[in-house]
Amino acid sequence: MEPLRGDTVTQQDIIGVLFVYFYVAFLLLITEKIIAQRYNILSRKLLHILVGNIAFILPIFQTREIMAFLAAGPFILFTYLISSFSPIQSLKSDASEAGHKLGLVYYALAWTVLAYVFFDYKVIIAIGILAMSYGDGLASLIGSHYGKRTYQIYQDVKSYIGSVAMFVFTFLLLIVAMLFYGYSLEGYMVASLLGIAGISALIEGITPFGLDNLSVPLITAVLSWRILNP
């Protein structure tokens, strides 16, 4: 696979940045101003999940620095300023992970790192984002509603059914990412994706303090890199 390269800012980069900003603003409007009025926790989980659709607009970007530092990086500061840790009282909100007050900050940090390190192989960025958004997000959503049997890692209580959901949905989204970015799925690749999904579910289950928003995407991306570049 030949890497994509971009050395100057292009019109596509500008379109990509604007798309990301408008899409996230739209999600915040829908989840925090409409859904949160009746379903507060659900709104945060939906935000966590649906932001992951950014994985499918990555091909728009032509320049590494633009994706990493203009499309992704500013959300590190933004999500911190709207967290409960914000030094600006008027901006404080609960628009973060349920139970993990810096969840969205870790989310933005992970995307920034992935965008810079793996820019030339956007499928790797997409895999990390999708494992973090749909995989981890649906695991939390399903686990909180249907998880009867639980286990605890430090202060984090997680459910077995949530971990199973993490495995299943991560595997399915890895397949979606591979197909979207033009890869064929042969037996070896499918088996490898199963293994990555299993490890991602394990990492999500054992990572404490909400740090799975960092550990899951970064480890999933590195594992995928090793599979695609043996």
C-alpha positions in Angstrom: 0.0 0.0 0.0 1.5 3.3 -1.1 1.1 6.1 1.5 -0.8 9.2 0.8 1.2 12.4 1.0 0.4 16.0 1.3 2.9 18.8 1.8 0.8 21.9 1.4 -2.6 23.1 2.7 -5.2 22.3 0.0 -8.8 23.2 -0.5 -9.7 19.7 0.6 -7.9 20.3 3.9 -10.1 23.4 4.5 -13.2 21.4 3.6 -12.2 18.6 6.0 -11.6 21.0 8.9 -14.9 22.8 8.3 -16.7 19.4 8.0 -15.3 18.2 11.3 -16.2 21.5 13.1 -19.7 21.6 11.8 -20.3 17.9 12.4 -19.2 18.1 16.0 -21.2 21.3 16.6 -24.3 19.6 15.1 -23.8 16.6 17.4 -23.3 18.8 20.5 -26.5 20.7 19.6 -28.5 17.5 19.2 -27.1 15.6 22.1 -26.6 18.3 24.7 -29.4 20.7 23.9 -32.2 18.3 22.8 -31.6 14.7 23.9 -29.9 15.6 27.2 -33.1 17.4 28.3 -34.7 14.0 28.9 -31.9 11.5 28.6 -28.7 13.0 30.0 -26.5 9.9 30.2 -27.7 8.6 26.9 -26.9 11.9 25.2 -23.2 11.7 26.3 -22.9 8.1 25.1 -24.4 9.0 21.7 -22.0 11.9 21.4 -19.1 9.5 22.2 -20.3 7.0 19.5 -21.4 9.3 16.7 -18.2 11.4 16.7 -16.6 8.2 15.4 -18.1 8.8 12.0 -15.2 11.2 11.4 -13.3 8.0 10.6 -15.1 8.1 7.2 -14.1 11.6 6.1 -10.4 11.2 6.8 -9.6 10.7 3.0 -10.5 14.4 2.5 -7.4 15.6 4.3 -4.2 16.0 2.3 -1.9 17.5 5.0 -0.7 15.8 8.2 -0.5 19.0 10.3 -3.9 20.2 9.3 -5.6 17.0 10.3 -3.6 16.6 13.6 -3.4 20.2 14.8 -6.4 22.0 13.2 -9.0 19.3 12.9 -8.2 17.2 15.9 -5.9 19.1 18.3 -8.2 22.0 19.1 -10.7 19.6 20.6 -8.3 18.7 23.4 -8.6 22.3 24.7 -12.2 22.6 23.8 -13.3 19.5 25.6 -11.2 20.4 28.7 -12.8 23.9 28.8 -16.3 22.4 28.8 -15.5 19.7 31.4 -16.1 20.0 35.1 -12.4 20.8 35.5 -12.7 24.0 33.4 -11.2 27.1 34.9 -13.9 29.1 33.1 -17.0 28.7 35.2 -19.5 29.7 32.5 -18.2 27.0 30.2 -18.3 24.1 32.7 -20.7 21.3 31.8 -21.3 17.6 32.1 -20.6 17.1 28.4 -18.1 14.3 29.0 -18.2 10.6 29.6 -20.6 9.4 32.2 -18.4 8.6 35.1 -15.2 9.8 33.4 -15.0 13.6 33.6 -12.1 13.8 31.2 -13.3 11.2 28.8 -13.8 13.5 25.8 -10.4 15.1 26.5 -8.7 11.7 26.2 -10.8 11.0 23.1 -9.5 14.2 21.4 -5.9 13.5 22.5 -6.0 10.0 21.0 -7.3 11.2 17.7 -4.6 13.9 17.5 -1.9 11.4 18.2 -3.3 8.9 15.6 -3.7 11.7 13.0 -0.1 12.7 13.3 1.6 9.3 13.6 -0.5 7.4 11.1 -1.5 10.1 8.7 -0.1 8.3 5.6 -2.2 5.2 6.5 -5.7 6.6 7.2 -7.2 3.2 7.7 -5.1 2.9 10.9 -6.5 6.2 12.2 -10.0 5.0 11.3 -9.6 1.7 13.1 -8.4 3.5 16.3 -11.3 6.0 16.1 -14.0 3.3 15.5 -12.7 1.0 18.2 -12.9 4.0 20.6 -16.2 5.4 19.5 -18.5 2.6 18.4 -16.7 -0.3 20.2 -16.1 1.3 23.5 -19.2 3.5 23.3 -21.6 0.6 22.6 -20.0 -1.5 25.2 -20.7 1.2 27.8 -24.3 1.7 26.5 -25.2 -2.0 26.4 -23.4 -2.8 29.6 -25.1 -0.1 31.6 -28.5 -1.3 30.4 -28.1 -5.1 30.4 -25.1 -5.8 32.4 -26.2 -8.0 35.4 -22.8 -9.6 36.2 -20.1 -7.1 36.7 -16.4 -6.9 37.6 -14.4 -4.0 39.1 -11.0 -2.6 38.1 -9.9 -0.1 40.7 -13.0 2.2 40.9 -14.4 1.3 37.5 -17.3 -1.2 37.5 -17.8 -2.9 34.1 -20.0 -5.7 32.9 -19.2 -9.0 31.2 -21.9 -8.3 28.6 -20.4 -4.9 27.9 -17.0 -6.5 27.3 -18.7 -9.0 24.9 -20.4 -6.1 23.1 -17.0 -4.3 22.9 -15.5 -7.4 21.2 -18.4 -7.9 18.7 -18.8 -4.3 17.7 -15.1 -3.6 17.5 -14.7 -6.6 15.2 -17.6 -5.5 13.0 -16.4 -1.9 12.7 -12.9 -3.1 11.9 -14.3 -5.0 9.0 -16.3 -1.9 7.9 -13.1 0.2 8.1 -11.1 -2.2 6.0 -13.7 -2.5 3.3 -14.3 1.3 3.3 -10.5 1.9 2.7 -10.3 -0.7 -0.1 -8.9 -3.8 1.6 -9.9 -7.3 0.7 -10.9 -9.6 3.6 -9.2 -12.9 3.3 -9.0 -15.6 6.0 -5.8 -14.4 7.5 -7.1 -10.8 7.7 -10.4 -11.8 9.3 -8.6 -13.9 11.9 -6.3 -11.0 12.6 -9.2 -8.6 13.1 -10.8 -11.1 15.4 -7.6 -11.1 17.5 -7.4 -7.3 17.5 -11.0 -7.0 18.6 -10.4 -9.5 21.4 -7.3 -7.6 22.6 -9.2 -4.3 22.4 -12.0 -5.7 24.5 -9.5 -7.0 27.1 -7.7 -3.6 27.2 -11.0 -1.8 27.6 -12.0 -4.1 30.4 -8.8 -3.7 32.4 -8.0 0.0 31.9 -9.0 2.0 34.9 -9.9 5.7 35.5 -11.5 6.3 32.1 -8.1 5.9 30.4 -9.6 3.4 27.9 -10.3 6.4 25.6 -6.5 6.5 25.2 -5.5 2.8 25.6 -8.1 1.3 23.3 -7.5 3.5 20.2 -3.7 3.6 20.5 -3.2 -0.1 21.1 -5.7 -1.1 18.5 -4.0 1.2 16.0 -0.6 -0.2 16.7 -1.8 -3.8 16.4 -3.5 -3.0 13.1 -0.3 -1.4 11.9 1.6 -4.6 12.7 -0.9 -6.7 10.8 -0.9 -4.4 7.7 2.9 -4.0 7.8 4.3 -7.4 8.8 
